[in-house]
Amino acid sequence: MERVQQEKALSGKDDSFNPVFPSPQNVSEDSGHRNYMDPPSPYRLKADASSDEALKHIRTANTISISPELFEKLYLSPQMPVKGDLRNTFGNPTPVALLGFVLACSPLACELMGWRGAGGNGSATLGSYYFVGGMLMTLGGILEFFLGNTFAFVVFCSFGGFWFTLGSTLTPFYNAYGAYAADPTKPYEGLTSEGFHASYANGAGFFLLFMGFMSLMYLICALRTNIVFVTIFFGLFMCFVVLTGSYWQIAMGHAAIAAKLQIASGAFAFLACLAGWWIFFAQMLASVDFPYQIPVGDISHLIQSGTARAQDKERFSA
């Protein structure tokens, strides 16, 4: 026995229990919480982790550290500190809102471009504005609100309101265009009347113009997310502005120019829809842990967050 103790003393080894307690050096500096230990490596996700890898970890771990870049890939909005654990409890509502957008906007874009003789300012797909675009985007926005995703909440709810507004404008019950019809028994003729287009462009038509202004602000904010989201808002911004110009040209009697502008607005809307379908597909692949994924062009690293800038400023001034 004494010989074994002498050998341990000479070798410097000790088999006795020697626990290591956390120290300030063991705490993650980028977590923002001094009382949180850095998670073990199996539960640590880096910025270049894939969406399916993230969802796999989320389903198998109670606590997980997700980088801001990965969070923006999953939720289309910058990561902000929120209370609670709802993001790990409920599903991701972003694909639902995206589905409402693309299913309502895609046929409208085709109608604006006049494909296969379509027309009527989108009246043929009126129901989709209420029960797909308006309802699904508003529902998705409300759920994003409970998850603490402010940007996605505002975007989805505002466009959900747009679809409800467009649907009510084209609904005969509200008589938005019937009042401009020459024959009261044919209210649908008001859609093609100069008086309706003049009012819609010079009055209520300013709604489209400011929808474009709103889309421009979303476009600037989307520079902190990914290329696909930026493409969506660029297409919507151009669509609203060009479509407003189309109505103004009709009000001035320039039907030929108005028709070309309407086709151009439909093309921009179709561009936004293509980007929407792309990011919706990427979200669905990630939701089922598909072994292959498609890129969305993460650009969140190009513009440093205000919080990071403030931390850097404090670090340099210290």
C-alpha positions in Angstrom: 0.0 0.0 0.0 2.8 2.3 0.9 4.5 1.4 -2.4 1.4 2.4 -4.4 1.2 5.8 -2.6 4.9 6.4 -3.3 4.4 5.7 -7.0 1.5 8.1 -7.2 3.5 10.7 -5.4 6.4 10.3 -7.8 4.2 10.3 -10.9 2.1 13.3 -9.7 -1.2 11.6 -10.4 -4.1 11.6 -8.1 -7.2 9.4 -8.6 -9.2 11.1 -6.0 -12.3 13.1 -7.0 -11.4 16.6 -7.9 -14.4 18.6 -9.3 -13.9 21.7 -11.4 -16.3 24.5 -10.6 -17.2 27.2 -13.2 -15.1 30.3 -13.4 -15.4 33.5 -15.3 -13.1 32.1 -17.9 -15.5 29.2 -18.6 -18.4 31.6 -19.3 -19.1 32.4 -23.0 -18.2 35.9 -23.7 -20.6 36.3 -26.7 -23.6 34.9 -24.9 -24.5 38.2 -23.2 -25.3 36.4 -19.9 -22.5 36.2 -17.4 -24.3 33.5 -15.3 -24.6 31.0 -18.2 -22.1 28.3 -18.8 -20.9 27.7 -22.4 -22.9 24.7 -23.5 -21.1 21.4 -24.2 -19.9 21.1 -27.8 -22.7 18.7 -28.9 -25.2 21.4 -28.2 -23.2 24.4 -29.5 -24.3 25.7 -32.9 -21.9 27.8 -34.9 -22.8 30.5 -37.4 -22.2 28.2 -40.4 -24.5 25.4 -39.1 -27.3 24.3 -41.4 -31.0 24.8 -40.8 -31.7 21.0 -40.6 -28.8 20.6 -38.0 -30.3 23.4 -36.0 -33.8 21.9 -36.0 -32.3 18.5 -35.1 -30.6 20.0 -32.0 -33.7 22.0 -31.1 -35.8 18.8 -31.0 -33.2 16.9 -28.8 -31.9 19.5 -26.4 -33.7 21.5 -23.7 -31.2 24.3 -23.8 -29.3 25.5 -26.9 -27.1 28.4 -27.9 -28.0 29.6 -31.4 -25.9 32.1 -33.2 -27.6 35.3 -34.6 -26.8 34.2 -38.2 -28.5 30.9 -37.8 -31.5 32.4 -36.0 -32.0 34.8 -38.9 -31.9 31.9 -41.3 -34.7 30.1 -39.5 -36.9 33.1 -38.5 -36.1 35.7 -41.2 -35.5 38.3 -38.5 -32.5 39.4 -36.4 -32.3 37.6 -33.0 -33.5 39.7 -30.1 -33.5 38.8 -26.4 -36.9 37.6 -25.3 -38.2 36.0 -22.1 -39.6 32.5 -22.0 -39.0 29.4 -24.1 -41.8 29.5 -26.7 -39.4 29.2 -29.6 -38.5 25.7 -28.4 -42.1 24.8 -27.5 -44.1 25.7 -30.6 -43.5 25.4 -34.3 -42.1 28.0 -36.6 -45.0 30.2 -38.0 -42.9 31.8 -40.7 -43.7 29.2 -43.4 -47.5 29.7 -42.9 -47.2 33.4 -43.5 -45.0 32.9 -46.5 -47.4 30.4 -48.0 -50.3 32.9 -47.6 -48.2 35.5 -49.5 -47.1 33.3 -52.4 -50.5 31.7 -52.9 -52.3 35.1 -53.0 -49.7 37.1 -54.9 -48.7 34.6 -57.6 -52.0 34.4 -59.4 -52.4 38.2 -59.0 -49.0 38.7 -60.7 -50.1 36.5 -63.6 -53.3 38.4 -64.0 -51.5 41.8 -64.0 -49.3 40.6 -66.7 -52.4 39.4 -68.7 -51.2 35.8 -69.1 -53.7 33.6 -71.1 -56.0 36.7 -71.4 -56.4 37.2 -67.6 -57.4 40.6 -66.3 -60.0 42.3 -64.1 -57.4 43.6 -61.6 -57.4 40.2 -59.8 -61.1 39.9 -59.2 -61.1 36.2 -60.3 -59.0 35.3 -57.3 -60.9 37.4 -54.7 -61.3 34.6 -52.3 -57.6 34.0 -52.0 -57.1 37.6 -50.8 -59.3 36.9 -47.8 -58.8 33.3 -46.8 -55.2 32.8 -47.9 -53.3 36.0 -48.1 -55.1 38.0 -45.5 -55.9 35.2 -43.0 -52.6 33.2 -43.2 -50.3 36.2 -43.1 -52.2 37.8 -40.2 -52.2 34.5 -38.3 -48.5 34.0 -39.0 -47.8 37.6 -37.9 -49.7 37.1 -34.6 -47.7 34.0 -33.8 -44.5 35.7 -34.6 -45.5 38.4 -32.1 -45.8 35.7 -29.3 -42.4 34.4 -30.2 -40.9 37.8 -29.9 -40.0 38.3 -33.6 -40.9 42.0 -34.1 -39.8 42.4 -37.7 -41.6 39.3 -39.0 -44.7 40.2 -36.9 -44.9 43.7 -38.4 -44.2 42.6 -42.0 -46.7 39.7 -42.0 -49.5 41.6 -40.3 -49.1 44.7 -42.5 -49.3 42.6 -45.7 -52.2 40.6 -44.2 -54.0 43.9 -43.8 -53.2 44.8 -47.4 -54.8 41.6 -48.7 -57.9 42.2 -46.7 -58.0 45.8 -48.1 -57.6 44.6 -51.7 -60.2 41.9 -51.2 -62.8 44.4 -49.8 -62.1 46.8 -52.6 -63.0 44.2 -55.2 -66.0 42.8 -53.2 -69.3 44.0 -54.7 -70.8 44.3 -51.1 -68.6 47.3 -50.4 -69.5 48.9 -53.7 -66.0 50.4 -54.1 -66.2 50.3 -57.9 -69.9 49.9 -58.5 -70.4 53.6 -57.7 -68.4 54.5 -60.8 -70.3 52.2 -63.2 -72.5 54.0 -65.8 -75.2 51.3 -65.5 -76.1 50.6 -61.8 -77.2 47.1 -62.8 -73.6 46.3 -64.0 -71.3 47.3 -61.1 -68.4 45.4 -62.6 -68.1 47.9 -65.4 -66.8 50.4 -62.7 -63.5 48.5 -62.7 -62.7 49.8 -66.2 -64.1 53.3 -65.8 -61.8 56.3 -65.8 -63.5 57.7 -62.8 -62.7 54.6 -60.7 -59.1 54.6 -61.7 -58.7 58.3 -61.2 -60.2 58.0 -57.7 -58.2 54.9 -57.0 -54.9 56.5 -58.1 -55.5 60.1 -56.9 -57.3 59.1 -53.7 -57.3 55.6 -52.5 -54.6 54.8 -55.0 -52.1 56.6 -52.8 -52.5 53.6 -50.6 -50.5 51.6 -53.2 -47.9 54.4 -53.3 -47.4 54.3 -49.5 -47.4 50.5 -49.6 -44.4 50.9 -51.8 -42.9 53.3 -49.4 -43.4 50.8 -46.6 -41.9 48.0 -48.7 -38.8 50.2 -49.2 -38.4 50.5 -45.4 -38.7 46.7 -45.2 -36.1 46.4 -47.9 -33.6 48.4 -45.9 -34.3 46.4 -42.8 -34.0 43.1 -44.7 -30.4 43.9 -45.4 -29.8 42.3 -42.0 -31.4 39.0 -43.1 -30.8 37.3 -46.4 -30.7 37.9 -50.2 -34.0 36.2 -50.8 -35.9 38.4 -48.4 -34.3 41.5 -50.0 -35.4 40.3 -53.4 -39.0 39.9 -52.2 -39.2 43.5 -50.9 -37.4 44.9 -53.9 -40.0 43.3 -56.2 -42.9 44.5 -54.0 -41.5 48.0 -53.8 -41.2 48.2 -57.6 -44.6 46.6 -58.1 -46.5 49.1 -55.9 -44.8 52.1 -57.4 -45.2 51.0 -61.0 -48.8 49.9 -60.5 -49.6 53.3 -59.0 -48.1 54.9 -62.1 -50.3 52.7 -64.3 -53.5 54.0 -62.5 -52.3 57.5 -62.9 -51.8 57.0 -66.6 -55.3 55.6 -67.0 -56.8 58.6 -65.2 -55.0 60.8 -67.7 -56.3 58.8 -70.6 -53.0 57.1 -71.6 -54.3 53.6 -71.9 -51.4 52.2 -73.9 -48.8 53.4 -71.4 -50.9 52.3 -68.5 -51.2 48.7 -70.0 -47.4 48.5 -70.3 -46.9 49.7 -66.7 -49.4 47.2 -65.5 -47.5 44.4 -67.2 -44.3 45.7 -65.6 -45.8 45.8 -62.2 -47.0 42.2 -62.6 -43.5 41.2 -63.6 -42.0 42.7 -60.4 -44.7 41.0 -58.3 -43.8 37.7 -60.0 -40.2 38.2 -59.1 -41.2 38.7 -55.5 -43.3 35.5 -55.7 -40.4 33.5 -57.1 -38.2 34.6 -54.2 -41.1 33.8 -51.8 -41.5 30.3 -53.2 -37.8 29.7 -52.9 -37.6 30.7 -49.2 -40.8 28.8 -48.4 -39.3 25.7 -49.9 -36.1 26.2 -47.9 -38.1 26.6 -44.7 -40.1 23.4 -45.4 -36.9 21.4 -46.2 -35.5 22.5 -42.8 -38.8 21.7 -41.0 -38.6 18.0 -42.0 -34.8 17.7 -41.4 -34.2 17.0 -45.1 -30.7 15.9 -45.8 -30.3 18.6 -48.5 -31.0 22.2 -48.3 -31.1 25.2 -50.6 -29.2 28.5 -49.7 -31.0 31.7 -49.0 -28.0 33.9 -49.2 -27.3 35.0 -45.6 -26.0 38.5 -45.5 -26.6 39.2 -41.8 -22.8 39.5 -41.3 -22.4 42.3 -43.8 -24.1 44.9 -41.5 -23.0 44.8 -37.8 -25.8 45.0 -35.3 -26.2 48.1 -33.1 -25.7 46.0 -30.0 -22.4 44.7 -31.4 -21.3 48.2 -32.3 -22.0 49.4 -28.8 -20.1 46.5 -27.3 -17.1 47.2 -29.6 -17.2 50.9 -28.6 -17.2 50.0 -24.9 -14.4 47.5 -25.4 -12.2 50.0 -27.2 -12.9 52.8 -24.8 -12.1 50.7 -21.8 
